[in-house]
Amino acid sequence: MILTTVDQNGTPNSIYATCVARYGDERFVVADNYFDKTRANIKMGSSASFLFITDEDKSYQVKGNIEYLTSGPIFDDMKQWNPEKHPGHAAVAVVVKEIFSGSEKLV
């Protein structure tokens, strides 16, 4: 998945995020293993957008607000599925506000 945040000047920063899971119906969680600019953007209040393609070759864009969690149930869940070789500094929960497939708004 490609995760995009923006800095205080509106400059986007995109990364490949490989340690990702769905959490409930409203959140996708990304493990903060090696974030730098992304972490700084999140801590200053950036929202997020991410893109992914399913196994059926359908593409989606999800937009939402970010929760940066270093404890609690979502963080504990991330520690269960994040590979042990990665540090898992925090669980970055993207709270879904909009979902698009191409130009079609689904949510």
Helices and strands as residue ranges (DSSP letters): E 2-6, E 12-16, E 20-23, E 27-32, H 37-43, E 48-53, E 59-69, H 73-81, E 90-101, E 104-105
